[in-house]
Amino acid sequence: MHIYHSFSEYNNQKKSVITIGTFDGVHIGHRKILEKLKDSAKKLNCESVVLTFFPHPRMILQESSDIKLLNTLEEKIYLLNQIAIDNLIIHPFDKAFSQLSAAEFVKDILIDKLNIQKIIIGYDHRFGKNRTANIDDLKVFGEKYGFEVEQISVQELNEIAVSSTKIRNAIHDGKINLANDYLTYNYFFSGRVIPGKKLGRTIGFPTANIEIDENYKLIPDSGVYIVESKFNNKSIFGMMNIGNRPTVDGKTKTIEVHFFDFNSDLYSISLSVSILNKIREEQKFESVEALKNQLIKDKLESLKYLSASRPNL
């Protein structure tokens, strides 16, 4: 997959089939669109092009927006690369770009820059300044400039019945299995392992404390989760606590992962953590000893879950 960070970088003279969207999560609904894109490009002997934007338009146009995204930009690139799209264009979204009229967007970008032969788009797609143009306007432009418009019907999308918002809500509600089903992969995040207060190792549960740089990345609510990571190309499993550590009067939210049967040094490395399931809510215990007893129970529950879901472990 060729990656371009603006329209100006793209200079492929071959005709293209394109789709446009934020593709947050690259979920099962997105994948249906992207498979259509690949099939159509192959039939027409064209380049497949995904056009997306960063930052997310809501971050720019809604100053009060505190939207959290399922994917960082790096994660989205990784997921789209797995689908084997020919070209990914990530154009910087700013207020100046948002002022382009629909006619300017079609002529200056789709025709002059991307050389499109066909566009595949959802029935509810809107574009141009103030998002005033719709699919019917796009079809008029298609007739004018000679490109095909394939509309993904409401019926097709309703069959999937999934959206990035639904997935965000599922993660927020602790419904990790549902979110993972919608995504077609286990929800994950990445961050650097940083030094912590080392309380966990004093009770037999040493943890890797993870710091995430991208403040727009959606992190699940406080609670205890079963997780998987990779270390030296091997899967390692554990349980993760997200929260303020109320038993020891913690003041800030932390992400701490205890890996089972693992004692390698992880400090300063970047670690990707996939979330498999939620065990329980975070809670305050009357003592550190009571916390330790609960962690033993959490570990047994985690191992039971892993044994049932991954019998080859």
TIPA-620458 format. One record per residue (C-alpha): residue number from 1; y, x negated, z. Coordinates in nm, 4 decimals, padded with zeros to 6 digits. Last residue first. Example, Ala and Ser with C-alpha at 12.3 -4.5 7.8 and 13.67 -1.06 7.14 Angstrom:
+-----+----------+----------+----------+
|  nr |        v |        u |        w |
+-----+----------+----------+----------+
|   2 | -00.1060 | -01.3670 |  00.7140 |
|   1 | -00.4500 | -01.2300 |  00.7800 |
+-----+----------+----------+----------+
This chain:
+-----+----------+----------+----------+
|  nr |        v |        u |        w |
+-----+----------+----------+----------+
| 313 | -02.2428 |  00.2472 |  02.4758 |
| 312 | -02.4682 |  00.4252 |  02.2272 |
| 311 | -02.4405 |  00.7607 |  02.4074 |
| 310 | -02.0675 |  00.7889 |  02.3350 |
| 309 | -01.9557 |  01.1379 |  02.4371 |
| 308 | -02.2046 |  01.1923 |  02.7192 |
| 307 | -02.1996 |  00.8353 |  02.8550 |
| 306 | -01.8216 |  00.8203 |  02.8173 |
| 305 | -01.7757 |  01.1405 |  03.0164 |
| 304 | -02.0122 |  01.0221 |  03.2904 |
| 303 | -01.8330 |  00.6860 |  03.3007 |
| 302 | -01.4986 |  00.8614 |  03.3408 |
| 301 | -01.6293 |  01.0897 |  03.6163 |
| 300 | -01.7717 |  00.7901 |  03.8032 |
| 299 | -01.4410 |  00.6053 |  03.7641 |
| 298 | -01.2417 |  00.9032 |  03.8883 |
| 297 | -01.4686 |  00.9320 |  04.1943 |
| 296 | -01.4123 |  00.5644 |  04.2774 |
| 295 | -01.0410 |  00.6176 |  04.2197 |
| 294 | -01.0489 |  00.9027 |  04.4703 |
| 293 | -01.2001 |  00.6786 |  04.7365 |
| 292 | -00.9354 |  00.4135 |  04.6679 |
| 291 | -00.6572 |  00.6694 |  04.7049 |
| 290 | -00.8007 |  00.7767 |  05.0396 |
| 289 | -00.7999 |  00.4119 |  05.1471 |
| 288 | -00.4379 |  00.3759 |  05.0315 |
| 287 | -00.3509 |  00.6608 |  05.2674 |
| 286 | -00.2540 |  01.0273 |  05.2820 |
| 285 | -00.2869 |  01.0655 |  04.9054 |
| 284 | -00.0153 |  01.1728 |  04.6629 |
| 283 | -00.1295 |  01.3241 |  04.3338 |
| 282 | -00.1364 |  01.2493 |  03.9626 |
| 281 | -00.3028 |  01.5279 |  03.7675 |
| 280 | -00.6654 |  01.5045 |  03.6692 |
| 279 | -00.9232 |  01.3630 |  03.4285 |
| 278 | -00.7448 |  01.3726 |  03.0902 |
| 277 | -00.9420 |  01.2711 |  02.7816 |
| 276 | -00.9806 |  01.0055 |  02.5139 |
| 275 | -00.6429 |  00.8317 |  02.5063 |
| 274 | -00.6233 |  00.5252 |  02.2823 |
| 273 | -00.4432 |  00.2182 |  02.4211 |
| 272 | -00.3102 | -00.0609 |  02.1994 |
| 271 | -00.2342 | -00.3841 |  02.3828 |
| 270 |  00.0291 | -00.6445 |  02.3086 |
| 269 | -00.0394 | -00.9631 |  02.5027 |
| 268 |  00.1907 | -01.0913 |  02.7760 |
| 267 | -00.0705 | -01.0782 |  03.0533 |
| 266 | -00.4190 | -00.9688 |  02.9465 |
| 265 | -00.6294 | -01.2207 |  03.1425 |
| 264 | -00.9974 | -01.1345 |  03.1165 |
| 263 | -01.1759 | -00.9488 |  03.3990 |
| 262 | -01.3537 | -00.6494 |  03.2498 |
| 261 | -01.6350 | -00.4375 |  03.3889 |
| 260 | -01.4300 | -00.1176 |  03.3629 |
| 259 | -01.0667 | -00.1448 |  03.2562 |
| 258 | -00.7939 | -00.0241 |  03.4916 |
| 257 | -00.4826 |  00.0817 |  03.3032 |
| 256 | -00.1360 |  00.1283 |  03.4553 |
| 255 |  00.1583 |  00.3045 |  03.2921 |
| 254 |  00.4587 |  00.3252 |  03.5239 |
| 253 |  00.7253 |  00.5773 |  03.6197 |
| 252 |  00.9723 |  00.4448 |  03.8746 |
| 251 |  01.0193 |  00.4994 |  04.2473 |
| 250 |  00.6747 |  00.4304 |  04.3888 |
| 249 |  00.6227 |  00.5453 |  04.7458 |
| 248 |  00.2751 |  00.3884 |  04.7787 |
| 247 |  00.0900 |  00.7213 |  04.7575 |
| 246 |  00.3534 |  00.8496 |  04.5126 |
| 245 |  00.2483 |  00.6124 |  04.2328 |
| 244 |  00.5357 |  00.7186 |  04.0008 |
| 243 |  00.3260 |  00.8287 |  03.7062 |
| 242 |  00.0772 |  00.7463 |  03.4342 |
| 241 | -00.2623 |  00.6331 |  03.5545 |
| 240 | -00.5152 |  00.5016 |  03.3074 |
| 239 | -00.8916 |  00.4840 |  03.3170 |
| 238 | -01.1121 |  00.2332 |  03.1407 |
| 237 | -01.2970 |  00.1387 |  02.8293 |
| 236 | -01.3165 | -00.1817 |  02.6289 |
| 235 | -01.3994 | -00.1810 |  02.2598 |
| 234 | -01.4555 | -00.5206 |  02.0994 |
| 233 | -01.2386 | -00.6873 |  01.8356 |
| 232 | -01.1283 | -00.9617 |  02.0783 |
| 231 | -00.9972 | -00.6862 |  02.3047 |
| 230 | -00.9725 | -00.3311 |  02.1758 |
| 229 | -00.8644 | -00.0389 |  02.3906 |
| 228 | -01.0155 |  00.2878 |  02.5131 |
| 227 | -00.8859 |  00.5403 |  02.7635 |
| 226 | -00.9867 |  00.8059 |  03.0182 |
| 225 | -00.6746 |  00.9605 |  03.1727 |
| 224 | -00.5137 |  01.0099 |  03.5132 |
| 223 | -00.1886 |  01.2031 |  03.5361 |
| 222 |  00.1835 |  01.2016 |  03.4705 |
| 221 |  00.2860 |  01.3465 |  03.1365 |
| 220 |  00.1737 |  01.1928 |  02.8100 |
| 219 |  00.3951 |  00.9333 |  02.6402 |
| 218 |  00.5830 |  01.0332 |  02.3248 |
| 217 |  00.7474 |  00.7307 |  02.1620 |
| 216 |  01.1273 |  00.7560 |  02.1399 |
| 215 |  01.1835 |  00.4809 |  02.3968 |
| 214 |  01.0166 |  00.2247 |  02.1733 |
| 213 |  00.9603 | -00.0858 |  02.3882 |
| 212 |  00.6508 |  00.0296 |  02.5753 |
| 211 |  00.5599 | -00.1568 |  02.8947 |
| 210 |  00.1995 | -00.1643 |  03.0092 |
| 209 |  00.0713 | -00.2625 |  03.3514 |
| 208 | -00.2871 | -00.3856 |  03.3291 |
| 207 | -00.4688 | -00.2810 |  03.6434 |
| 206 | -00.6940 | -00.4284 |  03.9113 |
| 205 | -00.9066 | -00.1623 |  04.0857 |
| 204 | -01.0945 | -00.3242 |  04.3738 |
| 203 | -00.8582 | -00.2212 |  04.6525 |
| 202 | -00.6497 | -00.5416 |  04.6607 |
| 201 | -00.6644 | -00.5602 |  04.2801 |
| 200 | -00.4750 | -00.2355 |  04.2494 |
| 199 | -00.1804 | -00.3500 |  04.4600 |
| 198 | -00.0950 | -00.6239 |  04.2089 |
| 197 |  00.2778 | -00.5398 |  04.2133 |
| 196 |  00.2906 | -00.5485 |  03.8328 |
| 195 |  00.3171 | -00.8269 |  03.5757 |
| 194 |  00.3586 | -00.7125 |  03.2130 |
| 193 |  00.1104 | -00.6134 |  02.9419 |
| 192 |  00.3077 | -00.5386 |  02.6276 |
| 191 |  00.2855 | -00.2018 |  02.4580 |
| 190 |  00.0963 |  00.0155 |  02.2147 |
| 189 |  00.0319 |  00.3896 |  02.1987 |
| 188 | -00.2632 |  00.6040 |  02.1010 |
| 187 | -00.3793 |  00.9563 |  02.0286 |
| 186 | -00.7445 |  00.9532 |  01.9299 |
| 185 | -00.7957 |  01.0293 |  01.5628 |
| 184 | -00.8237 |  01.3444 |  01.3487 |
| 183 | -00.4692 |  01.4357 |  01.4680 |
| 182 | -00.5460 |  01.8027 |  01.5293 |
| 181 | -00.8766 |  01.7186 |  01.6977 |
| 180 | -00.7036 |  01.4496 |  01.9044 |
| 179 | -00.4430 |  01.7003 |  02.0240 |
| 178 | -00.7131 |  01.9484 |  02.1238 |
| 177 | -00.9073 |  01.6815 |  02.3126 |
| 176 | -00.5892 |  01.5651 |  02.4878 |
| 175 | -00.4930 |  01.9047 |  02.6261 |
| 174 | -00.2771 |  01.7515 |  02.9016 |
| 173 |  00.0002 |  02.0081 |  02.8534 |
| 172 |  00.2417 |  01.7469 |  02.7136 |
| 171 | -00.0296 |  01.6259 |  02.4766 |
| 170 | -00.0886 |  01.9820 |  02.3544 |
| 169 |  00.2860 |  02.0409 |  02.3191 |
| 168 |  00.3296 |  01.7277 |  02.1077 |
| 167 |  00.0354 |  01.8376 |  01.8941 |
| 166 |  00.1808 |  02.1835 |  01.8391 |
| 165 |  00.5154 |  02.0262 |  01.7454 |
| 164 |  00.3496 |  01.7943 |  01.4927 |
| 163 |  00.2001 |  02.1003 |  01.3279 |
| 162 | -00.1402 |  02.2640 |  01.2989 |
| 161 | -00.2722 |  02.5952 |  01.1725 |
| 160 | -00.4961 |  02.4361 |  00.9086 |
| 159 | -00.5527 |  02.7670 |  00.7333 |
| 158 | -00.1854 |  02.8394 |  00.7932 |
| 157 | -00.0941 |  02.5443 |  00.5720 |
| 156 | -00.2948 |  02.6742 |  00.2810 |
| 155 | -00.1715 |  03.0323 |  00.3267 |
| 154 |  00.1912 |  02.9169 |  00.3508 |
| 153 |  00.1478 |  02.7656 |  00.0090 |
| 152 |  00.1756 |  02.4009 | -00.0831 |
| 151 |  00.4114 |  02.4080 | -00.3802 |
| 150 |  00.3561 |  02.1862 | -00.6771 |
| 149 |  00.6772 |  02.1043 | -00.8654 |
| 148 |  00.6458 |  01.9434 | -01.2062 |
| 147 |  00.9119 |  01.7187 | -01.3575 |
| 146 |  01.1159 |  01.7681 | -01.6728 |
| 145 |  01.4739 |  01.7151 | -01.5642 |
| 144 |  01.6105 |  02.0690 | -01.5999 |
| 143 |  01.2822 |  02.2493 | -01.5380 |
| 142 |  01.2218 |  02.0417 | -01.2262 |
| 141 |  01.5771 |  02.1017 | -01.1066 |
| 140 |  01.5101 |  02.4755 | -01.1242 |
| 139 |  01.1824 |  02.4233 | -00.9360 |
| 138 |  01.3687 |  02.2331 | -00.6646 |
| 137 |  01.6127 |  02.5220 | -00.6262 |
| 136 |  01.3180 |  02.7564 | -00.5713 |
| 135 |  01.1697 |  02.5176 | -00.3123 |
| 134 |  01.4869 |  02.5184 | -00.1054 |
| 133 |  01.8416 |  02.3839 | -00.1121 |
| 132 |  02.0842 |  02.4307 |  00.1818 |
| 131 |  01.9519 |  02.1541 |  00.4055 |
| 130 |  02.3063 |  02.0920 |  00.5378 |
| 129 |  02.3517 |  01.8514 |  00.2456 |
| 128 |  02.0332 |  01.8312 |  00.0382 |
| 127 |  01.6822 |  01.9388 |  00.1279 |
| 126 |  01.4636 |  02.2231 |  00.2473 |
| 125 |  01.0843 |  02.2391 |  00.2493 |
| 124 |  00.9384 |  02.5747 |  00.3536 |
| 123 |  00.6723 |  02.6076 |  00.0816 |
| 122 |  00.5568 |  02.2506 |  00.1433 |
| 121 |  00.5996 |  01.9840 | -00.1240 |
| 120 |  00.4177 |  01.8052 | -00.3995 |
| 119 |  00.6538 |  01.6442 | -00.6506 |
| 118 |  00.5606 |  01.5557 | -01.0071 |
| 117 |  00.6699 |  01.3235 | -01.2858 |
| 116 |  00.9081 |  01.1201 | -01.0763 |
| 115 |  01.1016 |  00.8160 | -01.1866 |
| 114 |  01.1658 |  00.7102 | -00.8255 |
| 113 |  01.5153 |  00.5658 | -00.8546 |
| 112 |  01.6861 |  00.7533 | -01.1392 |
| 111 |  01.4931 |  01.0813 | -01.1186 |
| 110 |  01.4110 |  01.1346 | -00.7516 |
| 109 |  01.7041 |  00.9412 | -00.6092 |
| 108 |  02.0200 |  00.9820 | -00.8137 |
| 107 |  01.9290 |  01.3032 | -00.9977 |
| 106 |  01.7402 |  01.4920 | -00.7247 |
| 105 |  01.9470 |  01.3719 | -00.4304 |
| 104 |  02.2742 |  01.4212 | -00.6158 |
| 103 |  02.1828 |  01.7793 | -00.7088 |
| 102 |  02.0761 |  01.8581 | -00.3501 |
| 101 |  02.4070 |  01.7231 | -00.2216 |
| 100 |  02.4110 |  01.3925 | -00.0379 |
|  99 |  02.5843 |  01.4298 |  00.3003 |
|  98 |  02.2705 |  01.3432 |  00.4990 |
|  97 |  02.2775 |  00.9953 |  00.3430 |
|  96 |  02.6179 |  00.9304 |  00.4956 |
|  95 |  02.5015 |  01.0608 |  00.8332 |
|  94 |  02.2150 |  00.8141 |  00.8489 |
|  93 |  01.8499 |  00.8042 |  00.7525 |
|  92 |  01.7221 |  00.4605 |  00.6510 |
|  91 |  01.4660 |  00.5059 |  00.3725 |
|  90 |  01.1015 |  00.4363 |  00.4428 |
|  89 |  00.9332 |  00.4268 |  00.1015 |
|  88 |  00.5536 |  00.4091 |  00.1068 |
|  87 |  00.3695 |  00.3249 | -00.2142 |
|  86 |  00.0123 |  00.3377 | -00.3423 |
|  85 | -00.1295 |  00.5606 | -00.0673 |
|  84 | -00.4529 |  00.4246 |  00.0759 |
|  83 | -00.5159 |  00.6663 |  00.3649 |
|  82 | -00.5498 |  00.3709 |  00.6030 |
|  81 | -00.2060 |  00.2484 |  00.4971 |
|  80 | -00.0627 |  00.5816 |  00.6066 |
|  79 | -00.1976 |  00.5291 |  00.9584 |
|  78 | -00.0663 |  00.1721 |  00.9928 |
|  77 |  00.2762 |  00.2630 |  00.8526 |
|  76 |  00.2986 |  00.5512 |  01.1004 |
|  75 |  00.2062 |  00.3206 |  01.3873 |
|  74 |  00.4778 |  00.0703 |  01.2940 |
|  73 |  00.7382 |  00.3476 |  01.2726 |
|  72 |  00.6405 |  00.4715 |  01.6166 |
|  71 |  00.4172 |  00.7732 |  01.6079 |
|  70 |  00.3910 |  01.0981 |  01.8032 |
|  69 |  00.7666 |  01.1234 |  01.8341 |
|  68 |  00.9820 |  01.2265 |  02.1288 |
|  67 |  01.2847 |  01.4420 |  02.0541 |
|  66 |  01.5738 |  01.3996 |  02.2966 |
|  65 |  01.8229 |  01.5680 |  02.0679 |
|  64 |  02.1782 |  01.5826 |  02.2068 |
|  63 |  02.3202 |  01.4011 |  01.9044 |
|  62 |  02.1469 |  01.6384 |  01.6654 |
|  61 |  02.2029 |  01.5009 |  01.3144 |
|  60 |  02.0979 |  01.1424 |  01.3795 |
|  59 |  01.7925 |  01.1764 |  01.6047 |
|  58 |  01.7005 |  01.4985 |  01.4245 |
|  57 |  01.6736 |  01.3035 |  01.0988 |
|  56 |  01.3969 |  01.0777 |  01.2413 |
|  55 |  01.5274 |  00.7208 |  01.2254 |
|  54 |  01.3751 |  00.6457 |  00.9825 |
|  53 |  01.2908 |  00.8460 |  00.6733 |
|  52 |  00.9894 |  00.9297 |  00.4607 |
|  51 |  00.9020 |  00.9202 |  00.0935 |
|  50 |  00.5332 |  00.8922 |  00.0129 |
|  49 |  00.4688 |  00.7717 | -00.3414 |
|  48 |  00.1515 |  00.7937 | -00.5501 |
|  47 |  00.1909 |  00.5989 | -00.8756 |
|  46 |  00.0951 |  00.7836 | -01.1911 |
|  45 | -00.2100 |  00.8072 | -01.4144 |
|  44 | -00.1750 |  01.1875 | -01.4174 |
|  43 | -00.5213 |  01.2516 | -01.2752 |
|  42 | -00.4893 |  00.9635 | -01.0262 |
|  41 | -00.1451 |  01.0760 | -00.9103 |
|  40 | -00.2752 |  01.4305 | -00.8576 |
|  39 | -00.5713 |  01.3171 | -00.6526 |
|  38 | -00.3587 |  01.0872 | -00.4345 |
|  37 | -00.0931 |  01.3508 | -00.3682 |
|  36 | -00.3478 |  01.6230 | -00.2946 |
|  35 | -00.5090 |  01.3823 | -00.0456 |
|  34 | -00.1656 |  01.3284 |  00.1094 |
|  33 | -00.1047 |  01.7016 |  00.1497 |
|  32 | -00.4397 |  01.7532 |  00.3231 |
|  31 | -00.3722 |  01.4463 |  00.5359 |
|  30 | -00.0414 |  01.5906 |  00.6533 |
|  29 | -00.2211 |  01.8975 |  00.7846 |
|  28 | -00.4844 |  01.6870 |  00.9636 |
|  27 | -00.2213 |  01.4730 |  01.1343 |
|  26 | -00.0067 |  01.1814 |  01.0162 |
|  25 |  00.1440 |  01.2024 |  01.3670 |
|  24 |  00.5005 |  01.2414 |  01.2446 |
|  23 |  00.4830 |  01.2835 |  00.8679 |
|  22 |  00.8652 |  01.2816 |  00.8349 |
|  21 |  00.8451 |  01.4396 |  00.4919 |
|  20 |  00.8566 |  01.3945 |  00.1159 |
|  19 |  00.5813 |  01.3939 | -00.1440 |
|  18 |  00.5735 |  01.1998 | -00.4668 |
|  17 |  00.3917 |  01.1693 | -00.7966 |
|  16 |  00.5335 |  00.8744 | -00.9845 |
|  15 |  00.5931 |  00.7503 | -01.3394 |
|  14 |  00.5600 |  00.3750 | -01.3838 |
|  13 |  00.8806 |  00.1726 | -01.3870 |
|  12 |  00.8353 |  00.0540 | -01.0280 |
|  11 |  01.1628 | -00.0718 | -00.8820 |
|  10 |  01.1643 |  00.0387 | -00.5202 |
|   9 |  01.3879 | -00.1861 | -00.3090 |
|   8 |  01.6976 |  00.0273 | -00.3718 |
|   7 |  01.5256 |  00.3357 | -00.2347 |
|   6 |  01.5057 |  00.1705 |  00.1061 |
|   5 |  01.2561 | -00.0017 |  00.3356 |
|   4 |  00.9799 | -00.0407 |  00.0802 |
|   3 |  00.6115 | -00.0744 |  00.1625 |
|   2 |  00.3411 | -00.1322 | -00.0984 |
|   1 |  00.0000 |  00.0000 |  00.0000 |
+-----+----------+----------+----------+
